Amino acid sequence: MRDLGRMLGVLGGVIIIVGIALWTGLGAGWLGRLAGDIRIERGNSAFYFPIVTCIIISIMLTLLMSIFRR
């Protein structure tokens, strides 16, 4: 149970730090606008799926979790 509490505390801290960074506009320049993100605009409708951004975030979270798991 102690490990679960530590993991939840670290995850909460990371979420707070990322939230503050995004709130201040730190990630506004590149986040969601990477090469490979899908954007289709036709007429008055638009479809946007940030696939590369999701992959990069997933890789960063996997590395972070593997560091704390040891």
DSSP file (Angstrom, degrees, kcal/mol; ACC not computed):
  #  RESIDUE AA STRUCTURE BP1 BP2  ACC     N-H-->O    O-->H-N    N-H-->O    O-->H-N    TCO  KAPPA ALPHA  PHI   PSI    X-CA   Y-CA   Z-CA
    1    1 A M     >        0   0    0      0, 0.0     4,-2.0     0, 0.0     5,-0.2   0.000 360.0 360.0 360.0 -31.2    0.0    0.0    0.0
    2    2 A R  H  >  +     0   0    0      1,-0.2     4,-2.1     2,-0.2     5,-0.1   0.893 360.0  50.9 -65.6 -39.3    2.9    2.3    0.7
    3    3 A D  H  > S+     0   0    0      1,-0.2     4,-2.6     2,-0.2    -1,-0.2   0.886 108.1  52.8 -65.4 -38.2    4.2    2.1   -2.9
    4    4 A L  H  > S+     0   0    0      2,-0.2     4,-2.5     1,-0.2    -1,-0.2   0.913 109.1  49.3 -63.1 -42.5    0.7    2.9   -4.3
    5    5 A G  H  X S+     0   0    0     -4,-2.0     4,-2.1     2,-0.2    -1,-0.2   0.899 111.7  48.6 -63.1 -40.9    0.6    6.0   -2.1
    6    6 A R  H  X S+     0   0    0     -4,-2.1     4,-2.4     2,-0.2    -2,-0.2   0.916 111.8  49.3 -64.9 -42.9    4.0    7.1   -3.2
    7    7 A M  H  X S+     0   0    0     -4,-2.6     4,-2.7     1,-0.2    -2,-0.2   0.911 111.6  48.6 -64.5 -41.7    3.1    6.5   -6.9
    8    8 A L  H  X S+     0   0    0     -4,-2.5     4,-2.4     2,-0.2    -1,-0.2   0.879 111.0  51.3 -65.7 -36.9   -0.1    8.5   -6.6
    9    9 A G  H  X S+     0   0    0     -4,-2.1     4,-2.1     2,-0.2    -2,-0.2   0.920 112.6  44.9 -64.5 -43.5    1.7   11.3   -4.9
   10   10 A V  H  X S+     0   0    0     -4,-2.4     4,-2.5     2,-0.2    -2,-0.2   0.921 113.3  50.4 -66.2 -43.9    4.3   11.5   -7.6
   11   11 A L  H  X S+     0   0    0     -4,-2.7     4,-2.3     1,-0.2    -2,-0.2   0.901 110.5  49.9 -62.1 -40.7    1.7   11.3  -10.4
   12   12 A G  H  X S+     0   0    0     -4,-2.4     4,-2.2     2,-0.2    -1,-0.2   0.904 110.6  50.1 -62.9 -41.3   -0.3   14.1   -8.7
   13   13 A G  H  X S+     0   0    0     -4,-2.1     4,-2.4     2,-0.2    -2,-0.2   0.900 110.7  49.2 -63.4 -41.2    2.8   16.2   -8.5
   14   14 A V  H  X S+     0   0    0     -4,-2.5     4,-2.7     2,-0.2     5,-0.2   0.911 110.4  50.6 -64.8 -42.2    3.6   15.6  -12.2
   15   15 A I  H  X S+     0   0    0     -4,-2.3     4,-2.5     1,-0.2    -2,-0.2   0.899 110.9  49.3 -63.2 -40.2    0.1   16.5  -13.2
   16   16 A I  H  X S+     0   0    0     -4,-2.2     4,-2.5     2,-0.2    -2,-0.2   0.927 112.2  47.5 -64.2 -44.8    0.3   19.7  -11.2
   17   17 A I  H  X S+     0   0    0     -4,-2.4     4,-2.3     2,-0.2    -2,-0.2   0.924 114.3  46.1 -64.0 -44.5    3.6   20.7  -12.8
   18   18 A V  H  X S+     0   0    0     -4,-2.7     4,-2.5     2,-0.2     5,-0.2   0.902 112.2  52.1 -65.1 -40.3    2.4   19.9  -16.3
   19   19 A G  H  X S+     0   0    0     -4,-2.5     4,-2.3    -5,-0.2    -2,-0.2   0.910 110.9  46.6 -62.0 -43.1   -0.9   21.8  -15.6
   20   20 A I  H  X S+     0   0    0     -4,-2.5     4,-2.0     2,-0.2     6,-0.2   0.907 111.9  51.7 -65.6 -40.9    1.0   24.9  -14.4
   21   21 A A  H  <>S+     0   0    0     -4,-2.3     5,-2.4     1,-0.2     6,-0.4   0.914 114.1  42.7 -62.3 -42.8    3.3   24.8  -17.4
   22   22 A L  H ><5S+     0   0    0     -4,-2.5     3,-0.7     3,-0.2    -1,-0.2   0.859 111.3  55.4 -72.2 -34.2    0.4   24.6  -19.9
   23   23 A W  H 3<5S+     0   0    0     -4,-2.3    -2,-0.2     1,-0.2    -1,-0.2   0.860 107.0  50.2 -66.0 -35.7   -1.6   27.2  -18.0
   24   24 A T  T 3<5S-     0   0    0     -4,-2.0    -1,-0.2    -5,-0.1    -2,-0.2   0.574 121.0-108.7 -79.9  -8.3    1.3   29.7  -18.3
   25   25 A G  T X 5S+     0   0    0     -3,-0.7     3,-0.7    -4,-0.4     4,-0.4   0.618  76.6 134.5  94.3  13.1    1.6   29.0  -22.0
   26   26 A L  T 3 <S+     0   0    0     -5,-2.4     3,-0.4     1,-0.2     4,-0.2   0.898  79.2  35.6 -63.4 -41.5    4.9   27.0  -22.0
   27   27 A G  T 3> S+     0   0    0     -6,-0.4     4,-2.2     1,-0.2     3,-0.3   0.366  89.9  97.9 -93.7   5.6    3.6   24.3  -24.3
   28   28 A A  T <4 S+     0   0    0     -3,-0.7    -1,-0.2     1,-0.2    -2,-0.1   0.775  78.1  56.6 -68.1 -26.5    1.5   26.5  -26.5
   29   29 A G  T  4 S+     0   0    0     -3,-0.4    -1,-0.2    -4,-0.4    -2,-0.1   0.873 127.5   7.2 -75.3 -37.0    4.1   26.8  -29.2
   30   30 A W  T >4 S+     0   0    0     -3,-0.3     3,-2.0    -4,-0.2     2,-0.4   0.663  94.9 107.1-120.2 -23.5    4.7   23.2  -30.0
   31   31 A L  T 3< S+     0   0    0     -4,-2.2    -4,-0.0     1,-0.3    22,-0.0  -0.453  98.8   2.4 -68.8 118.0    2.2   21.1  -28.1
   32   32 A G  T 3  S+     0   0    0     -2,-0.4    -1,-0.3    18,-0.1    19,-0.1   0.464 116.8  82.6  88.2   2.5   -0.4   19.7  -30.6
   33   33 A R    <   +     0   0    0     -3,-2.0    -2,-0.1    17,-0.1     2,-0.1  -0.034  58.6 131.9-127.4  31.8    1.3   21.2  -33.6
   34   34 A L    >   -     0   0    0      1,-0.1     3,-1.8    -4,-0.1     2,-0.3  -0.420  69.6 -89.2 -82.4 159.3    4.0   18.7  -34.4
   35   35 A A  T 3  S+     0   0    0      1,-0.2    -1,-0.1    -2,-0.1     3,-0.1  -0.519 116.7  35.7 -65.6 130.3    4.6   17.2  -37.8
   36   36 A G  T 3  S+     0   0    0      1,-0.4    15,-0.3    -2,-0.3     2,-0.3   0.176  80.7 128.4 106.8 -15.7    2.4   14.2  -38.2
   37   37 A D    <   -     0   0    0     -3,-1.8     2,-0.5    14,-0.2    -1,-0.4  -0.566  62.5-121.5 -70.4 136.2   -0.5   15.5  -36.2
   38   38 A I  E     +A   49   0A   0     11,-2.5    11,-2.9    -2,-0.3     2,-0.4  -0.686  37.6 169.1 -89.5 125.7   -3.6   15.1  -38.4
   39   39 A R  E     +A   48   0A   0     -2,-0.5     2,-0.5     9,-0.2     9,-0.2  -0.969   5.9 178.2-137.3 119.7   -5.6   18.2  -39.3
   40   40 A I  E     -A   47   0A   0      7,-3.1     7,-3.1    -2,-0.4     2,-0.5  -0.983   2.7-179.5-124.3 121.3   -8.4   18.2  -41.9
   41   41 A E  E     +A   46   0A   0     -2,-0.5     2,-0.4     5,-0.2     5,-0.2  -0.980   7.2 165.3-124.0 122.8  -10.3   21.4  -42.5
   42   42 A R  E >   -A   45   0A   0      3,-2.2     3,-2.1    -2,-0.5     2,-0.2  -0.958  61.3 -48.5-138.6 118.0  -13.2   21.5  -45.1
   43   43 A G  T 3  S-     0   0    0     -2,-0.4     0, 0.0     1,-0.3     0, 0.0  -0.395 121.6 -16.4  62.6-124.2  -15.6   24.3  -45.2
   44   44 A N  T 3  S+     0   0    0     -2,-0.2     2,-0.3    -3,-0.1    -1,-0.3   0.399 123.1  78.3 -95.3   2.0  -17.0   25.1  -41.8
   45   45 A S  E <   -A   42   0A   0     -3,-2.1    -3,-2.2     2,-0.0     2,-0.3  -0.805  55.0-171.8-113.9 154.9  -15.9   21.8  -40.2
   46   46 A A  E     -A   41   0A   0     -2,-0.3     2,-0.4    -5,-0.2    -5,-0.2  -0.999   9.7-160.7-144.4 143.7  -12.5   20.7  -38.9
   47   47 A F  E     -A   40   0A   0     -7,-3.1    -7,-3.1    -2,-0.3     2,-0.4  -0.994  14.2-179.8-124.9 131.6  -11.1   17.4  -37.6
   48   48 A Y  E     +A   39   0A   0     -2,-0.4    -9,-0.2    -9,-0.2    -2,-0.0  -0.990  10.1 171.0-138.0 125.9   -7.9   17.4  -35.5
   49   49 A F  E     -A   38   0A   0    -11,-2.9   -11,-2.5    -2,-0.4     2,-1.9  -0.926  21.2-153.4-135.4 110.0   -6.1   14.4  -34.0
   50   50 A P     >  +     0   0    0      0, 0.0     4,-2.2     0, 0.0     5,-0.2  -0.465  31.5 158.1 -83.6  70.9   -2.7   15.0  -32.4
   51   51 A I  H  > S+     0   0    0     -2,-1.9     4,-2.0   -15,-0.3   -14,-0.2   0.899  71.9  45.7 -64.7 -44.1   -1.3   11.5  -33.0
   52   52 A V  H  > S+     0   0    0     -3,-0.2     4,-2.4     2,-0.2    -1,-0.2   0.888 112.0  52.1 -68.9 -38.6    2.4   12.4  -32.8
   53   53 A T  H  > S+     0   0    0      1,-0.2     4,-2.3     2,-0.2    -1,-0.2   0.910 109.8  49.9 -61.9 -41.7    1.9   14.6  -29.7
   54   54 A C  H  X S+     0   0    0     -4,-2.2     4,-2.2     2,-0.2    -2,-0.2   0.891 110.4  50.2 -63.8 -39.9    0.1   11.6  -28.0
   55   55 A I  H  X S+     0   0    0     -4,-2.0     4,-2.3     2,-0.2    -2,-0.2   0.920 111.3  47.8 -65.2 -43.7    3.0    9.3  -28.9
   56   56 A I  H  X S+     0   0    0     -4,-2.4     4,-2.4     2,-0.2    -2,-0.2   0.910 112.6  48.4 -65.3 -42.2    5.6   11.7  -27.5
   57   57 A I  H  X S+     0   0    0     -4,-2.3     4,-2.4     1,-0.2    -1,-0.2   0.899 111.1  51.7 -63.7 -39.8    3.6   12.2  -24.2
   58   58 A S  H  X S+     0   0    0     -4,-2.2     4,-2.3     2,-0.2    -2,-0.2   0.907 110.0  48.5 -63.6 -42.2    3.2    8.4  -23.9
   59   59 A I  H  X S+     0   0    0     -4,-2.3     4,-2.4     2,-0.2    -2,-0.2   0.921 112.0  49.0 -63.8 -44.3    6.9    7.9  -24.3
   60   60 A M  H  X S+     0   0    0     -4,-2.4     4,-2.3     1,-0.2    -2,-0.2   0.911 112.7  47.0 -63.4 -42.3    7.7   10.5  -21.7
   61   61 A L  H  X S+     0   0    0     -4,-2.4     4,-2.6     2,-0.2    -1,-0.2   0.876 110.9  52.4 -67.4 -37.3    5.2    9.1  -19.2
   62   62 A T  H  X S+     0   0    0     -4,-2.3     4,-2.1     2,-0.2    -2,-0.2   0.922 111.4  46.2 -63.6 -44.1    6.6    5.6  -19.8
   63   63 A L  H  X S+     0   0    0     -4,-2.4     4,-1.7     2,-0.2    -2,-0.2   0.907 113.2  49.9 -64.0 -41.7   10.1    6.7  -19.1
   64   64 A L  H  X S+     0   0    0     -4,-2.3     4,-1.9     1,-0.2    -2,-0.2   0.919 112.0  47.1 -63.8 -44.4    9.0    8.6  -16.0
   65   65 A M  H  X S+     0   0    0     -4,-2.6     4,-1.5     1,-0.2    -1,-0.2   0.861 110.0  53.2 -67.0 -35.5    7.1    5.6  -14.7
   66   66 A S  H  X S+     0   0    0     -4,-2.1     4,-0.7     2,-0.2    -1,-0.2   0.842 108.0  51.7 -69.4 -31.0   10.0    3.3  -15.3
   67   67 A I  H  < S+     0   0    0     -4,-1.7     3,-0.5     1,-0.2    -2,-0.2   0.919 114.1  42.1 -68.4 -43.7   12.4    5.6  -13.4
   68   68 A F  H  < S+     0   0    0     -4,-1.9    -2,-0.2     1,-0.2    -1,-0.2   0.686 105.1  65.5 -78.4 -17.7   10.1    5.7  -10.4
   69   69 A R  H  <        0   0    0     -4,-1.5    -1,-0.2     1,-0.2    -2,-0.2   0.768 360.0 360.0 -75.0 -24.2    9.3    2.0  -10.5
   70   70 A R     <        0   0    0     -4,-0.7    -1,-0.2    -3,-0.5    -2,-0.1   0.462 360.0 360.0 -78.2 360.0   12.9    1.1   -9.7
